[in-house]
Amino acid sequence: MMHLILPPNNNGKGGLYLGNEIAAQDSQTLKKNNIRAVVTIIAEEFQEYDEEVVDQHLKIFAYDIETENIKRFFHKSFTFIEENL
């Protein structure tokens, strides 16, 4: 499942989507929506993307538990998103 958070501009760039692991692994959906940069937050190793589909990939290793301090990843994530919109 994937949700459009910020629509792309008139050139088809700048869209921001939020999705789950299944959506992130769906090459057809990524291509259809012109998604070239992905932030992955996961507790285990994640497949690498084909550079023809995704050319920018930020991997953050974190557990989905209440005690995980995700604030430590905010600056890096925000910078990556701003640079790739």
TORFI-918865 format. One line per field, with one value per atom (N, C-alpha, C, O): residue number from 1; x, y, z; atom name. Coordinates in nm, 3 decimals. Example, Ala and Ser with C-alpha at 12.3 -4.5 7.8 and 13.67 -1.06 7.14 Angstrom:
% TORFI-918865
seq c(1	1	1	1	2	2	2	2) .
x c(1.319	1.230	1.320	1.424	1.285	1.367	1.290	1.341) .
y c(-0.569	-0.450	-0.330	-0.332	-0.225	-0.106	0.003	0.114) .
z c(0.780	0.780	0.780	0.846	0.708	0.714	0.787	0.804) .
atom c(N	CA	C	O	N	CA	C	O) .
% end
This chain:
% TORFI-918865
seq c(1	1	1	1	2	2	2	2	3	3	3	3	4	4	4	4	5	5	5	5	6	6	6	6	7	7	7	7	8	8	8	8	9	9	9	9	10	10	10	10	11	11	11	11	12	12	12	12	13	13	13	13	14	14	14	14	15	15	15	15	16	16	16	16	17	17	17	17	18	18	18	18	19	19	19	19	20	20	20	20	21	21	21	21	22	22	22	22	23	23	23	23	24	24	24	24	25	25	25	25	26	26	26	26	27	27	27	27	28	28	28	28	29	29	29	29	30	30	30	30	31	31	31	31	32	32	32	32	33	33	33	33	34	34	34	34	35	35	35	35	36	36	36	36	37	37	37	37	38	38	38	38	39	39	39	39	40	40	40	40	41	41	41	41	42	42	42	42	43	43	43	43	44	44	44	44	45	45	45	45	46	46	46	46	47	47	47	47	48	48	48	48	49	49	49	49	50	50	50	50	51	51	51	51	52	52	52	52	53	53	53	53	54	54	54	54	55	55	55	55	56	56	56	56	57	57	57	57	58	58	58	58	59	59	59	59	60	60	60	60	61	61	61	61	62	62	62	62	63	63	63	63	64	64	64	64	65	65	65	65	66	66	66	66	67	67	67	67	68	68	68	68	69	69	69	69	70	70	70	70	71	71	71	71	72	72	72	72	73	73	73	73	74	74	74	74	75	75	75	75	76	76	76	76	77	77	77	77	78	78	78	78	79	79	79	79	80	80	80	80	81	81	81	81	82	82	82	82	83	83	83	83	84	84	84	84	85	85	85	85) .
x c(0.084	0.000	0.089	0.189	0.050	0.126	0.030	-0.074	0.065	-0.019	0.060	0.177	-0.006	0.053	0.042	-0.069	0.155	0.158	0.171	0.104	0.258	0.283	0.283	0.369	0.189	0.181	0.304	0.364	0.340	0.451	0.417	0.300	0.522	0.498	0.456	0.438	0.441	0.396	0.492	0.453	0.619	0.718	0.721	0.803	0.633	0.628	0.732	0.754	0.797	0.898	0.850	0.762	0.908	0.880	0.769	0.729	0.717	0.613	0.670	0.782	0.594	0.634	0.528	0.410	0.570	0.480	0.520	0.636	0.424	0.447	0.390	0.273	0.474	0.427	0.492	0.579	0.449	0.503	0.608	0.641	0.661	0.769	0.724	0.803	0.601	0.551	0.551	0.594	0.503	0.502	0.644	0.669	0.735	0.873	0.943	1.040	0.895	0.956	0.886	0.926	0.783	0.706	0.763	0.727	0.851	0.919	0.822	0.845	0.714	0.616	0.552	0.535	0.515	0.455	0.555	0.520	0.679	0.783	0.802	0.810	0.811	0.827	0.706	0.721	0.587	0.464	0.453	0.403	0.500	0.492	0.621	0.635	0.714	0.842	0.916	0.972	0.914	0.982	1.126	1.151	1.220	1.361	1.444	1.561	1.386	1.458	1.367	1.248	1.428	1.351	1.425	1.547	1.351	1.402	1.343	1.221	1.429	1.384	1.424	1.540	1.326	1.351	1.314	1.197	1.414	1.391	1.495	1.603	1.462	1.550	1.639	1.721	1.623	1.703	1.752	1.714	1.835	1.889	1.776	1.678	1.789	1.686	1.748	1.865	1.670	1.720	1.768	1.715	1.868	1.913	1.822	1.768	1.806	1.724	1.807	1.927	1.741	1.800	1.813	1.715	1.932	1.953	1.869	1.851	1.816	1.727	1.591	1.515	1.560	1.432	1.452	1.386	1.542	1.568	1.718	1.800	1.752	1.894	1.945	2.065	1.854	1.892	1.819	1.697	1.896	1.835	1.903	2.022	1.826	1.875	1.820	1.698	1.911	1.870	1.897	2.009	1.794	1.806	1.768	1.659	1.860	1.834	1.782	1.854	1.655	1.591	1.483	1.424	1.461	1.358	1.223	1.219	1.117	0.982	0.936	0.848	1.001	0.969	0.957	1.016	0.883	0.854	0.980	0.983	1.082	1.201	1.303	1.405	1.278	1.371	1.368	1.261	1.484	1.495	1.505	1.616	1.390	1.392	1.429	1.463	1.423	1.461	1.604	1.636	1.688	1.828	1.841	1.947	1.736	1.738	1.669	1.674	1.604	1.524	1.606	1.568	1.716	1.794	1.841	1.826	1.897	1.946	1.832	1.848	1.718	1.602	1.547	1.519	1.531	1.477	1.568	1.521	1.698	1.795	1.785	1.783	1.778	1.766	1.639	1.643	1.528	1.401	1.408	1.368	1.458	1.468	1.556	1.524	1.666	1.758	1.699	1.744	1.600	1.546	1.405	1.346	1.350	1.218	1.230	1.130) .
y c(-0.117	0.000	0.124	0.129	0.222	0.346	0.463	0.456	0.572	0.692	0.811	0.828	0.894	1.017	1.123	1.158	1.175	1.276	1.416	1.510	1.428	1.556	1.529	1.455	1.586	1.557	1.607	1.706	1.538	1.584	1.718	1.754	1.790	1.917	1.888	1.772	1.992	1.976	1.895	1.841	1.886	1.808	1.663	1.585	1.625	1.488	1.458	1.342	1.562	1.542	1.603	1.689	1.556	1.616	1.550	1.601	1.437	1.368	1.299	1.247	1.299	1.231	1.128	1.161	1.004	0.892	0.826	0.829	0.765	0.687	0.549	0.534	0.448	0.313	0.211	0.243	0.089	-0.020	-0.097	-0.061	-0.202	-0.281	-0.344	-0.351	-0.388	-0.450	-0.349	-0.380	-0.228	-0.123	-0.086	-0.061	-0.083	-0.046	-0.148	-0.115	-0.270	-0.376	-0.395	-0.481	-0.316	-0.330	-0.237	-0.120	-0.290	-0.211	-0.143	-0.030	-0.210	-0.152	-0.027	0.073	-0.032	0.084	0.198	0.314	0.166	0.269	0.337	0.460	0.258	0.314	0.399	0.510	0.346	0.414	0.552	0.646	0.563	0.688	0.770	0.870	0.726	0.796	0.816	0.922	0.715	0.720	0.674	0.558	0.767	0.740	0.740	0.701	0.784	0.789	0.727	0.755	0.644	0.571	0.576	0.557	0.602	0.587	0.458	0.440	0.369	0.243	0.241	0.261	0.218	0.202	0.060	0.022	-0.018	-0.161	-0.216	-0.160	-0.325	-0.383	-0.494	-0.550	-0.523	-0.629	-0.586	-0.480	-0.665	-0.632	-0.621	-0.697	-0.530	-0.503	-0.518	-0.486	-0.566	-0.585	-0.453	-0.347	-0.462	-0.344	-0.322	-0.417	-0.198	-0.165	-0.169	-0.144	-0.201	-0.187	-0.038	0.035	0.011	0.154	0.212	0.334	0.128	0.177	0.214	0.289	0.162	0.192	0.299	0.403	0.274	0.366	0.397	0.306	0.525	0.558	0.621	0.640	0.655	0.708	0.628	0.620	0.568	0.482	0.507	0.480	0.558	0.577	0.464	0.448	0.384	0.273	0.311	0.348	0.301	0.327	0.199	0.145	0.151	0.028	0.063	0.121	0.028	0.057	-0.048	-0.102	-0.077	-0.174	-0.104	0.011	-0.173	-0.120	-0.154	-0.237	-0.086	-0.105	0.032	0.130	0.037	0.162	0.233	0.356	0.159	0.219	0.266	0.325	0.242	0.286	0.438	0.498	0.500	0.647	0.687	0.699	0.708	0.740	0.886	0.921	0.970	1.111	1.124	1.221	1.029	1.036	1.024	1.054	0.980	0.965	1.080	1.086	1.171	1.275	1.364	1.383	1.419	1.512	1.447	1.504	1.329	1.258	1.229	1.245	1.187	1.156	1.282	1.281	1.389	1.514	1.569	1.615	1.564	1.612	1.530	1.586	1.399	1.311	1.343	1.350	1.360	1.389	1.523	1.534	1.626	1.759	1.756	1.820	1.682	1.675	1.599	1.617	1.516	1.431	1.465	1.394	1.574	1.617	1.694	1.739) .
z c(0.000	0.000	0.000	0.071	-0.079	-0.089	-0.096	-0.162	-0.026	-0.022	-0.074	-0.042	-0.154	-0.203	-0.094	-0.053	-0.048	0.058	-0.003	0.040	-0.103	-0.170	-0.320	-0.368	-0.395	-0.539	-0.614	-0.575	-0.722	-0.807	-0.871	-0.884	-0.913	-0.983	-1.127	-1.164	-1.207	-1.345	-1.432	-1.535	-1.390	-1.463	-1.417	-1.465	-1.325	-1.276	-1.170	-1.135	-1.117	-1.014	-0.883	-0.881	-0.773	-0.645	-0.566	-0.461	-0.612	-0.538	-0.415	-0.418	-0.308	-0.185	-0.151	-0.139	-0.137	-0.110	0.021	0.060	0.086	0.206	0.181	0.147	0.199	0.171	0.260	0.342	0.244	0.325	0.246	0.132	0.305	0.244	0.112	0.017	0.105	-0.018	-0.132	-0.243	-0.106	-0.209	-0.250	-0.368	-0.155	-0.184	-0.273	-0.340	-0.273	-0.354	-0.488	-0.567	-0.514	-0.637	-0.744	-0.751	-0.827	-0.930	-1.025	-1.067	-1.058	-1.151	-1.091	-1.161	-0.964	-0.897	-0.886	-0.907	-0.854	-0.845	-0.980	-0.988	-1.086	-1.221	-1.261	-1.312	-1.239	-1.277	-1.211	-1.272	-1.088	-1.013	-1.020	-0.950	-1.104	-1.123	-0.991	-0.966	-0.906	-0.777	-0.798	-0.829	-0.779	-0.804	-0.676	-0.678	-0.565	-0.437	-0.330	-0.324	-0.245	-0.143	-0.010	-0.005	0.097	0.234	0.288	0.289	0.332	0.390	0.538	0.572	0.623	0.767	0.801	0.793	0.837	0.856	0.954	0.970	1.019	1.120	1.063	1.135	0.937	0.877	0.740	0.691	0.680	0.548	0.447	0.453	0.356	0.255	0.118	0.098	0.024	-0.111	-0.170	-0.139	-0.254	-0.326	-0.446	-0.502	-0.483	-0.599	-0.726	-0.724	-0.834	-0.965	-0.991	-0.978	-1.028	-1.047	-1.160	-1.168	-1.247	-1.351	-1.293	-1.355	-1.174	-1.109	-1.002	-1.005	-0.907	-0.795	-0.794	-0.782	-0.807	-0.809	-0.679	-0.663	-0.587	-0.456	-0.348	-0.349	-0.256	-0.153	-0.020	-0.003	0.075	0.212	0.296	0.308	0.355	0.441	0.586	0.622	0.667	0.810	0.882	0.863	0.963	1.038	1.177	1.259	1.202	1.329	1.355	1.261	1.480	1.518	1.538	1.582	1.506	1.524	1.666	1.689	1.762	1.903	1.969	1.923	2.075	2.143	2.194	2.198	2.231	2.289	2.184	2.221	2.057	1.952	1.942	1.929	1.948	1.940	1.792	1.739	1.728	1.585	1.558	1.445	1.660	1.641	1.589	1.521	1.621	1.577	1.425	1.369	1.358	1.212	1.139	1.016	1.211	1.147	1.054	0.938	1.102	1.020	0.891	0.783	0.902	0.784	0.686	0.565	0.738	0.653	0.587	0.467	0.664	0.609	0.499	0.395	0.524	0.424	0.296	0.187	0.309	0.193	0.113	-0.010	0.184	0.117	0.046	-0.070	0.113	0.051	-0.073	-0.173	-0.068	-0.182	-0.300	-0.414	-0.275	-0.381	-0.425	-0.507	-0.372	-0.419	-0.549	-0.604) .
atom c(N	CA	C	O	N	CA	C	O	N	CA	C	O	N	CA	C	O	N	CA	C	O	N	CA	C	O	N	CA	C	O	N	CA	C	O	N	CA	C	O	N	CA	C	O	N	CA	C	O	N	CA	C	O	N	CA	C	O	N	CA	C	O	N	CA	C	O	N	CA	C	O	N	CA	C	O	N	CA	C	O	N	CA	C	O	N	CA	C	O	N	CA	C	O	N	CA	C	O	N	CA	C	O	N	CA	C	O	N	CA	C	O	N	CA	C	O	N	CA	C	O	N	CA	C	O	N	CA	C	O	N	CA	C	O	N	CA	C	O	N	CA	C	O	N	CA	C	O	N	CA	C	O	N	CA	C	O	N	CA	C	O	N	CA	C	O	N	CA	C	O	N	CA	C	O	N	CA	C	O	N	CA	C	O	N	CA	C	O	N	CA	C	O	N	CA	C	O	N	CA	C	O	N	CA	C	O	N	CA	C	O	N	CA	C	O	N	CA	C	O	N	CA	C	O	N	CA	C	O	N	CA	C	O	N	CA	C	O	N	CA	C	O	N	CA	C	O	N	CA	C	O	N	CA	C	O	N	CA	C	O	N	CA	C	O	N	CA	C	O	N	CA	C	O	N	CA	C	O	N	CA	C	O	N	CA	C	O	N	CA	C	O	N	CA	C	O	N	CA	C	O	N	CA	C	O	N	CA	C	O	N	CA	C	O	N	CA	C	O	N	CA	C	O	N	CA	C	O	N	CA	C	O	N	CA	C	O	N	CA	C	O	N	CA	C	O	N	CA	C	O	N	CA	C	O	N	CA	C	O	N	CA	C	O	N	CA	C	O	N	CA	C	O	N	CA	C	O	N	CA	C	O) .
% end
